[in-house]
Amino acid sequence: MAWSRFACVPVAPGSGASAVPAWGGVAVLFVFAVYAGLLGAWAAPGVGLRDSGELGTAGIVLGIPHPTGFPVDVLLLRAFSFLPLGNLAFRQNLGVAVMGALTLALIADCVLRWLGRLGVRSMAGHVVAVVVATAGLFGWQTFAASAVAVEVYTSALLAVVAGANALMRGPRCAGILVVLLGLSVGLHVTAGLFLLLLLAIAVTSQVSGVGAARDRMFRFVWYRVPAAVAAASVVFYLPIASSRQPPLDWGNPEGLVALAHHLTAARIRSSFAAEMSTGSPAASLALLEQLGDLGLVIPFALAGCVLGLRRTTGIALTALSLLTLDLVYAARVNPMGVIDRQVGHAAGAALCVLAGVGAGLGMSWARPWLIRLLVTATACAVPVFVLLETSPSGASAGYVPDELYGAGGSLARLPARSVLVCWSDTQCAAALFARHGEGARPDVAVVPAQHLWDEQYLRRLRTLGVRERGRPSSASQPQERADAAARVVAQLATPVPARPVFWESPEPLARIGRAGALRMTPEVPYFRVGADRQTHADGGLGSDGPAGGDTALLARARHARVSLDPSSHEARWPWARAYRLAGEQSLRVGGAARAIDMLRRATELDPGSASAWIALGAALARTGRLDAAIASTRRALDHRYPSATAWVNLARYARAAGRSDDARAWLRDAHHRGVEDPRLDALARALNRTGAGE
């Protein structure tokens, strides 16, 4: 039968014999139990970074998250929230961890079936193959980070791996593949993309002979498409949920047009058109570096690719097609998702499956005992390497979002009936989760600065006298939405005693020329318009004395948990950002000494932050320490994409220190790197005039 070229089930046409060893089912269950325990133990104890809080909030209140809405994920998160374990965030994270363990179990089953199709009967070969494939993916940071905290990538990968497993089981399981394709409209877009590829392979494998091709394809469609349509009806969750006016109602997708725009992510695509679908060599290189993190798995994957193509061409080509399609999607369609490891999951899974097959074949075909010993030792090194490189602190951000942005942090210290205008994804998501998910601070309104034109947020601001006429729709142009949001920002910039407004970042007001009116309050690391500058006995805001006030508050919050200091990068960069913002504000109001202290802490927590090094250089220059300012600012050039401000400041500091030749050297370096900035041209002209005067 045509399917036998792709499926692992039929050892011989029509035999129906399973290619999986008798103990294969027990092995798959064992794999699931082991990884469910590990991922469950490493699940984030609180709300995760970036979009985790938003998705978790949508699950609790049955709301609408950002496009494409992810109704399947939202409903699953709602179900996970009923688990009688820990807090709400941990319950949802634990549910995602279980999905990650199920993904690894299905990968183990795929490897066993492929080896059975290849005729491998050695138990040692099967065990080594399963260990290499599952341990390799488990220890990969891209997979591990998305499997211990709420995100949409683990569920999408689970659907794709389940579809591949159904394809390998044979034509009787084709209905599972079709149902998964229908459900994919409620998952991340990559699920539908890859499942469509698998379905195309399933359909074409049913066609054998020109005369029978039309009848076979018609029967396949006739019997299975209704199931896909029924599964796809999950998208009707979006208009039904939106009609309830939930606290989180992104895009208000109640009508057919609004629903279509939400499902196609028209609003996001229009806002990020310059970054998406353009291709990025830097993003492609970064993605290859991330895949290179698989380390010892890659040689096994190359062996599995070569050996698999010789005897099971269809299966090997399917794995390579998934790998290629995922790389093309990441590099061409969504390159901006590479830096946060939001892409490449299917590519990593395909590599690990190929690696498992390569290891299993190596154990089966190796004859001299020395070669078998070498293969076994290398395969055993994979889980050892994983255990050494992967840790709970490396896979999870711990309590950082809660301590810094959520109910356990500054949100709890806001004055009564405050309005928090958030800016970053993590702050908005964590604050929304604390406010609407956990029910903390019901008197506080949390509104994202970028979405102040949206009706759901304007409803909360009408008590402040905010009025916005001619509101744009989700399908409007990005500039129209940005202009409408700026008009609301201008209204919020007028202090309202009854409802004080706090800002996470000066950026929204800087865009309308009002950033100079901001002051960071000592009681919370947020900004206020027109807040009084007072000198506090402990060295608070406006004082140039020892670090205190907001600095001490940040230190106390950071040390509030068992782990005194964040150890992973994901846990450190939010704290580094908080110290940087506080330091920049202290520098803005004249507290250079306190700014240096806070900015040094920011660089210690995140040495890769170019903004922190530039700000530290500015603070050092303010105190007359120009050589130290130059040394600090030079560290910003180590960043992958350094800011033009780094070269501008370096030239200024060198000129102020009487080192005109060094200043000219920095300007030449900026020119050679293709940096363009009017400030650099002005400095070059000034230096030329100085040189002519000499």
C-alpha positions in Angstrom: 0.0 0.0 0.0 1.1 3.5 -0.7 1.0 4.6 2.9 3.6 2.1 3.8 6.3 4.3 2.3 5.5 6.8 5.1 3.9 4.8 8.0 5.7 2.6 10.4 2.7 0.3 11.3 2.6 -2.1 8.4 5.9 -4.1 8.3 4.6 -5.7 5.1 1.7 -4.6 3.0 -1.5 -5.8 4.5 0.1 -7.5 7.4 -1.2 -5.0 10.0 1.6 -6.0 12.3 2.9 -3.3 14.6 6.5 -2.2 14.2 6.7 -1.2 17.9 8.2 -3.8 20.3 6.0 -5.5 22.8 7.3 -3.4 25.6 7.1 -0.1 23.6 3.8 1.1 25.2 5.2 0.7 28.7 8.4 2.5 27.6 6.3 5.4 26.3 4.4 5.6 29.5 7.6 5.5 31.5 9.0 8.4 29.4 5.9 10.4 30.1 6.0 9.8 33.8 9.7 10.7 34.1 9.5 14.0 32.2 6.1 14.9 33.8 7.9 14.7 37.1 10.9 16.7 36.0 9.0 19.4 34.2 6.4 19.6 37.0 9.2 20.0 39.6 10.7 22.8 37.5 7.5 24.5 36.6 7.6 28.2 37.4 6.1 28.8 40.9 4.5 32.1 39.8 3.4 33.9 36.7 5.9 33.8 33.9 7.6 36.5 31.8 6.3 38.2 28.7 2.9 36.9 27.5 2.4 34.3 30.3 0.3 36.6 32.5 -1.9 37.7 29.6 -2.6 34.2 28.5 -3.1 33.0 32.1 -5.6 35.9 32.7 -7.5 35.0 29.6 -7.8 31.4 30.8 -9.1 32.4 34.3 -11.6 35.0 33.1 -12.4 33.3 29.8 -11.2 36.4 27.9 -9.5 37.1 24.6 -5.7 37.3 24.5 -3.7 38.9 21.6 -4.2 37.5 18.1 -4.8 34.9 17.0 -6.8 34.4 20.2 -5.6 30.8 20.9 -9.0 29.5 22.1 -7.7 25.9 22.6 -5.0 27.2 24.9 -7.4 29.5 26.7 -9.8 26.6 27.4 -7.0 24.3 28.5 -5.6 27.0 30.8 -9.1 27.4 32.3 -9.2 23.6 33.0 -5.7 23.7 34.5 -6.7 26.4 36.9 -9.0 24.0 38.7 -6.1 21.7 39.7 -5.9 21.6 43.5 -2.2 22.4 43.6 -0.5 25.7 44.6 -1.5 29.1 43.3 -3.3 29.8 40.1 -0.2 30.6 38.1 1.6 27.4 39.2 -1.5 25.3 38.3 -1.4 26.6 34.8 2.3 26.2 34.5 2.0 22.6 35.7 -0.6 21.9 33.0 1.8 23.2 30.4 4.5 21.0 31.9 2.3 18.0 31.5 1.7 18.9 27.8 5.5 19.1 27.4 5.9 15.6 28.9 3.2 14.2 26.6 5.1 15.7 23.6 8.3 13.9 24.7 6.4 10.7 25.1 5.0 10.9 21.6 8.5 11.6 20.2 9.7 8.5 21.9 6.8 6.6 20.2 7.7 8.0 16.8 11.3 7.0 17.3 10.4 3.4 18.2 8.0 3.1 15.3 10.6 4.4 12.8 13.2 2.0 14.2 10.7 -0.8 13.8 10.1 0.1 10.2 13.9 -0.1 9.7 14.0 -3.5 11.2 15.8 -2.7 14.4 15.0 -5.3 17.1 17.8 -4.6 19.6 16.4 -3.5 23.0 19.7 -1.6 23.6 19.2 0.2 20.4 15.7 1.2 21.2 16.6 2.4 24.7 19.6 4.5 23.5 17.4 6.0 20.7 14.7 7.1 23.1 17.2 8.5 25.6 19.0 10.6 22.9 15.8 11.9 21.3 13.9 12.8 24.5 16.8 14.0 26.6 18.1 16.2 23.8 14.8 18.0 23.3 14.1 18.2 27.1 17.5 20.0 27.7 17.1 22.4 24.8 16.4 25.9 26.2 13.9 26.7 23.5 11.7 23.8 24.5 12.4 23.9 28.2 11.6 27.5 28.7 8.2 27.1 26.9 7.3 23.9 28.8 7.6 25.2 32.4 5.6 28.4 32.1 2.4 29.4 30.3 3.0 29.9 26.6 1.3 28.8 23.3 4.3 27.0 21.8 4.2 23.7 23.8 0.6 23.0 22.8 1.3 23.8 19.1 4.3 21.4 19.2 2.2 18.8 20.9 -0.4 19.0 18.1 2.3 18.7 15.4 4.1 15.7 17.1 0.7 14.0 17.6 -0.1 14.5 13.9 3.3 13.0 12.9 2.6 10.1 15.2 -0.8 9.5 13.6 0.8 9.6 10.2 3.3 7.0 11.2 0.6 4.7 12.6 -1.1 4.3 9.3 -4.3 5.2 7.4 -6.6 4.1 10.2 -5.3 7.0 12.3 -5.7 9.6 9.5 -8.8 10.9 11.2 -6.7 12.0 14.2 -4.5 14.1 11.9 -7.6 15.7 10.3 -9.1 16.6 13.7 -5.8 18.0 14.8 -5.7 20.2 11.7 -9.2 21.5 12.6 -8.1 22.3 16.1 -5.0 24.1 14.9 -7.1 27.2 14.1 -7.3 27.6 17.9 -3.6 27.1 18.4 -0.4 29.0 17.4 -0.2 29.5 13.7 2.7 27.1 13.3 0.5 24.1 14.3 -1.8 24.6 11.3 1.2 25.2 9.0 3.0 22.0 9.9 -0.1 19.8 10.2 -1.2 21.0 6.7 2.1 19.6 5.4 1.6 16.3 7.2 -1.9 16.1 5.8 -0.7 16.7 2.3 1.8 13.9 2.7 -1.1 11.6 4.0 -3.3 12.4 1.1 -0.6 12.0 -1.6 0.4 8.6 0.0 -3.1 7.4 -0.5 -3.0 8.0 -4.3 -1.6 5.1 -6.2 -2.3 5.0 -9.9 -3.8 7.7 -12.2 -7.2 6.1 -12.5 -7.8 5.6 -8.8 -6.3 8.9 -7.7 -9.5 11.0 -7.9 -11.7 8.4 -6.1 -9.2 7.8 -3.3 -8.8 11.5 -2.7 -12.6 12.1 -2.8 -13.2 9.3 -0.3 -10.5 10.7 2.0 -12.0 14.2 1.9 -15.6 13.0 2.1 -15.1 10.9 5.3 -12.7 13.2 7.2 -13.3 16.9 6.4 -16.5 17.1 8.4 -14.5 16.1 11.5 -12.0 18.9 10.7 -14.9 21.4 10.4 -16.4 20.3 13.7 -13.0 20.7 15.4 -12.4 24.1 13.9 -15.7 25.3 15.4 -13.6 26.0 18.5 -12.9 29.5 17.0 -16.5 30.5 17.9 -15.3 30.7 21.4 -13.9 34.1 20.5 -17.1 36.0 19.6 -19.0 34.2 22.4 -16.4 35.2 25.0 -16.2 38.7 23.6 -19.9 39.2 23.9 -19.6 38.8 27.7 -17.3 41.9 27.8 -14.6 40.1 29.9 -11.8 42.2 31.5 -9.4 41.0 28.8 -11.0 41.5 25.4 -8.3 42.1 22.8 -9.7 43.3 19.5 -13.4 42.8 20.5 -13.9 40.0 17.8 -17.7 39.8 18.0 -18.5 40.4 14.3 -17.4 38.3 11.3 -15.0 41.0 10.1 -13.5 41.5 13.5 -13.2 37.8 14.0 -11.4 37.4 10.6 -9.0 40.2 11.5 -8.3 38.6 14.9 -7.7 35.1 13.4 -5.4 36.4 10.7 -3.5 38.7 13.2 -4.1 41.6 10.8 -3.5 44.2 13.6 -0.1 42.7 14.6 1.0 42.2 11.0 0.2 45.8 10.1 2.1 47.1 13.2 5.2 45.0 12.6 5.1 44.9 8.8 8.7 46.2 8.7 10.0 43.3 10.9 7.8 40.5 9.6 8.0 38.7 6.2 11.1 40.5 5.2 13.8 38.0 6.1 16.7 38.8 8.4 20.2 37.3 8.0 20.9 38.1 11.7 17.8 36.3 12.8 18.7 33.3 10.7 22.1 33.2 12.2 20.7 33.5 15.7 18.3 30.6 15.0 21.1 28.4 13.8 23.1 29.3 17.0 20.0 28.2 19.0 19.8 24.9 17.2 23.5 24.5 17.8 22.7 24.4 21.5 21.5 20.8 20.9 25.2 20.0 20.9 25.8 16.2 21.1 22.4 15.5 19.4 23.4 17.0 16.1 26.0 14.2 15.0 23.4 11.6 15.7 20.8 13.6 13.7 23.1 13.7 10.7 23.6 9.9 11.0 19.9 9.4 11.3 19.3 11.6 8.2 21.7 9.7 6.0 20.8 6.2 7.1 17.1 6.9 7.2 17.0 8.3 3.7 18.4 5.0 2.4 15.6 2.7 3.6 12.7 4.8 4.7 12.8 7.7 2.3 9.3 8.9 3.0 9.7 9.2 6.7 13.1 10.8 6.5 11.8 13.3 3.9 8.8 14.1 6.1 11.2 14.9 9.1 13.4 17.0 6.8 10.4 18.8 5.4 9.2 19.8 8.9 12.7 21.0 9.7 13.0 23.0 6.5 9.5 24.6 6.8 10.1 25.7 10.4 13.4 27.3 9.5 11.8 29.1 6.5 9.0 30.3 8.8 11.4 31.5 11.4 13.8 33.2 9.0 11.3 34.7 6.6 7.9 35.1 8.3 8.7 35.8 11.9 12.3 36.7 12.4 11.5 38.9 15.4 10.5 35.8 17.3 13.9 34.3 17.2 15.5 36.4 20.0 12.9 35.2 22.5 13.0 31.6 21.2 9.4 31.7 20.0 10.2 29.8 16.8 12.2 26.7 15.9 10.3 24.2 18.2 9.3 21.9 15.4 12.8 22.1 13.9 14.4 21.1 17.2 11.9 18.2 17.6 12.6 16.9 14.0 16.4 17.0 14.8 15.9 15.1 18.0 13.8 12.4 16.2 16.5 12.0 13.6 19.1 11.8 16.3 17.2 9.1 18.1 17.0 7.1 14.9 20.7 7.6 14.2 21.7 6.5 17.7 19.4 3.4 17.5 20.8 2.4 14.1 24.3 2.9 15.4 23.7 0.6 18.3 22.0 -2.0 16.0 24.5 -2.0 13.1 27.7 -1.6 15.1 29.5 -4.9 15.2 32.8 -4.5 17.0 32.2 -4.2 20.7 34.5 -1.2 20.8 32.3 0.8 18.4 29.1 -0.2 20.3 30.8 0.9 23.5 31.7 4.2 21.9 28.1 4.8 20.7 26.7 3.8 24.1 29.1 6.2 25.9 28.2 9.1 23.6 24.5 8.4 23.9 24.8 8.3 27.7 26.6 11.6 27.6 23.5 13.3 26.2 21.4 13.0 29.4 24.4 13.7 31.6 25.1 16.9 29.6 21.4 17.9 29.9 21.3 17.4 33.6 24.5 19.5 34.0 23.3 22.3 31.8 19.6 22.4 32.7 18.5 23.5 36.1 15.3 24.9 37.6 16.8 28.4 37.8 17.8 28.2 34.2 14.4 27.0 33.0 12.2 29.3 35.0 12.1 32.9 36.0 10.8 32.0 39.5 8.9 34.7 41.3 10.5 37.6 39.4 7.4 38.8 37.5 5.3 38.6 40.7 7.9 40.3 42.8 8.6 43.1 40.4 5.4 43.6 38.4 2.6 41.6 40.0 0.7 41.3 43.3 3.8 40.7 45.3 5.6 43.7 44.1 5.1 47.4 43.5 1.5 47.0 42.3 0.5 46.2 45.9 2.0 49.5 47.1 0.1 51.8 44.7 -2.2 54.3 46.3 -5.9 53.6 46.4 -7.8 53.9 43.1 -4.6 54.4 41.1 -4.2 53.9 37.3 -1.1 52.0 36.2 -0.1 52.7 32.5 2.1 49.8 31.7 4.5 49.7 28.7 6.4 46.4 28.5 4.8 43.0 27.7 5.9 41.5 31.1 4.6 44.4 33.2 1.2 44.5 31.4 0.8 40.8 31.5 1.8 40.3 35.1 -0.2 43.3 36.3 -3.3 42.0 34.4 -2.9 38.6 35.9 -2.6 40.0 39.5 -5.5 42.4 39.0 -8.0 40.2 37.1 -6.6 36.6 37.6 -5.7 36.7 41.3 -8.1 39.5 42.2 -5.4 41.6 43.8 -5.9 45.4 44.0 -9.4 45.5 42.5 -9.3 49.3 42.9 -6.4 49.7 40.5 -6.9 50.0 36.7 -4.2 48.5 34.5 -4.0 49.9 31.0 -1.3 49.2 28.3 0.0 52.5 26.9 0.1 51.2 23.3 -3.6 50.2 23.4 -5.2 53.2 25.0 -7.4 53.7 21.9 -9.1 50.3 22.5 -12.7 50.5 23.8 -12.0 47.9 26.6 -9.4 50.2 28.2 -11.2 53.5 27.5 -14.2 52.1 29.5 -11.9 52.0 32.5 -10.6 55.5 32.0 -13.9 57.4 31.6 -14.0 58.1 35.3 -10.8 60.2 34.8 -12.5 62.3 32.2 -10.8 60.7 29.3 -12.8 61.1 26.1 -11.7 59.8 22.7 -13.9 60.4 19.7 -13.5 58.8 16.3 -11.7 55.8 17.8 -9.9 53.6 15.2 -10.8 49.9 14.7 -8.4 47.0 15.0 -8.1 46.9 11.2 -7.1 50.6 11.0 -3.6 51.7 10.0 -0.9 51.5 12.8 -0.3 55.3 12.7 -4.0 56.0 13.3 -4.0 53.8 16.4 -0.7 55.3 17.6 -2.1 58.9 17.2 -5.3 57.9 19.0 -3.3 56.4 21.9 -1.1 59.5 22.0 -4.2 61.7 22.4 -5.3 59.6 25.4 -1.8 59.8 26.9 -1.9 63.6 26.7 -5.2 63.6 28.7 -3.7 61.2 31.3 -0.7 63.5 31.6 -2.8 66.0 33.5 -2.8 64.9 37.2 -6.1 63.8 38.6 -6.1 63.8 42.4 -9.0 61.4 42.7 -7.2 58.7 40.6 -3.4 59.2 40.5 -1.8 57.9 37.3 1.5 56.0 37.4 3.7 55.1 34.4 5.9 52.1 34.1 8.1 53.8 31.6 8.7 57.4 30.5 8.5 56.3 26.9 4.7 57.1 26.2 5.1 60.6 27.5 8.4 61.1 25.8 6.6 60.5 22.5 4.4 63.5 23.1 7.2 65.7 24.6 6.1 65.4 28.2 8.8 63.2 29.7 10.3 66.1 31.6 7.3 66.2 33.9 7.9 62.7 35.2 9.3 61.9 38.6 10.0 58.5 40.0 8.2 58.0 43.3 10.2 56.6 46.2 7.5 54.2 47.4 7.2 52.3 44.1 9.5 52.0 41.1 7.0 53.7 38.8 6.9 57.2 37.4 4.4 60.0 38.2 3.6 63.2 36.5 4.3 66.2 38.8 5.3 64.1 41.8 7.1 66.2 44.5 10.9 65.9 44.7 11.6 65.5 48.3 14.8 64.7 50.2 14.3 61.7 52.5 16.4 60.9 55.5 17.4 57.5 54.0 18.6 59.1 50.8 15.4 59.0 48.8 14.5 60.6 45.5 16.2 64.0 45.0 19.0 63.1 47.4 22.5 62.5 46.3 23.4 60.6 49.4 23.6 56.9 50.0 21.3 54.6 48.0 17.9 54.4 49.7 14.3 55.0 49.0 13.4 53.2 45.7 16.8 51.5 45.7 16.3 49.9 49.1 12.8 49.0 48.0 14.1 47.1 45.0 16.7 45.4 47.1 14.2 44.2 49.7 11.8 42.9 47.0 14.6 41.1 45.2 15.6 39.3 48.5 12.0 38.5 49.5 12.2 34.8 48.4 14.3 31.9 49.3 16.7 32.5 46.4 18.4 35.7 47.4 19.5 36.7 44.0 18.2 35.7 40.5 20.6 33.4 38.8 19.2 32.8 35.3 19.3 35.4 32.6 15.5 35.4 32.4 15.3 36.2 36.1 18.0 38.8 36.0 17.1 41.1 33.1 13.8 42.4 34.6 15.6 43.4 37.7 18.4 45.0 35.7 15.8 47.0 33.8 14.2 48.2 37.0 17.5 49.4 38.3 18.4 51.0 35.0 15.1 53.0 34.9 15.6 54.1 38.5 19.2 55.1 37.8 18.2 57.0 34.7 15.6 58.9 36.6 18.0 59.7 39.4 20.4 61.0 36.8 17.6 63.1 35.3 16.9 64.9 38.6 20.5 65.4 39.5 21.3 62.4 41.7 24.4 61.3 39.9 25.9 59.3 42.8 22.7 57.3 43.4 22.4 56.8 39.7 25.9 55.3 39.5 25.1 52.9 42.3 21.8 51.7 40.7 23.3 51.5 37.2 26.2 49.4 38.5 23.7 47.0 39.9 21.9 46.9 36.6 25.1 46.0 34.7 26.0 43.4 37.3 22.6 41.7 36.9 22.6 42.0 33.1 26.2 42.6 31.7 24.7 42.4 28.1 22.5 45.5 28.5 23.9 48.2 26.2 21.4 50.7 27.6 22.7 50.2 31.2 26.3 50.6 30.2 25.5 53.8 28.2 23.5 55.2 31.2 26.3 54.3 33.6 28.8 56.1 31.4 26.6 59.2 31.4 26.4 59.1 35.2 30.2 58.8 35.5 30.7 61.6 33.1 28.4 63.8 35.1 30.7 63.4 38.1 33.8 64.2 36.0 35.2 60.7 35.7 35.6 60.8 32.0 38.0 57.8 31.7 35.7 55.6 33.6 32.8 56.9 31.5 34.6 55.9 28.3 35.4 52.5 29.6 31.8 51.9 30.6 30.4 53.1 27.3 32.8 51.0 25.3 31.1 47.9 26.9 27.9 48.9 25.1 29.7 48.2 21.8 29.9 44.5 22.7 26.1 44.3 22.2 24.9 42.6 19.0 23.1 45.8 17.9 24.8 48.7 19.7 23.0 52.1 19.8 24.4 55.1 17.9 24.3 56.9 21.2 27.3 54.8 22.3 29.6 56.3 19.7 28.1 59.8 20.2 28.9 59.6 23.9 32.3 58.1 23.4 33.3 61.0 21.0 31.9 63.6 23.4 33.7 62.2 26.4 37.0 61.9 24.5 36.7 65.4 23.3 35.9 66.7 26.8 38.9 64.9 28.1 41.1 66.6 25.5 41.6 63.4 23.5 40.5 64.7 20.1 42.4 61.9 18.3 40.4 59.3 20.2 37.2 61.1 19.5 38.0 61.1 15.7 38.8 57.4 16.0 35.4 56.6 17.5 33.7 58.6 14.7 35.6 56.7 12.1 34.7 53.4 13.7 31.0 54.4 13.7 31.3 55.3 10.0 32.9 52.0 9.1 30.1 50.1 10.9 27.5 51.9 8.9 26.1 53.9 11.8 24.3 57.1 10.7 23.2 59.8 13.1 23.1 63.6 12.8 24.9 63.9 16.1 27.9 62.1 14.8 28.1 64.5 11.8 27.8 67.5 14.1 30.7 66.2 16.3 32.8 65.5 13.2 32.4 69.1 12.1 33.2 70.4 15.6 36.3 68.3 15.7 37.4 69.5 12.3 37.0 73.1 13.4 39.0 72.4 16.5 41.7 70.8 14.5 41.8 73.7 12.0 42.1 76.1 14.9 45.0 74.2 16.3 
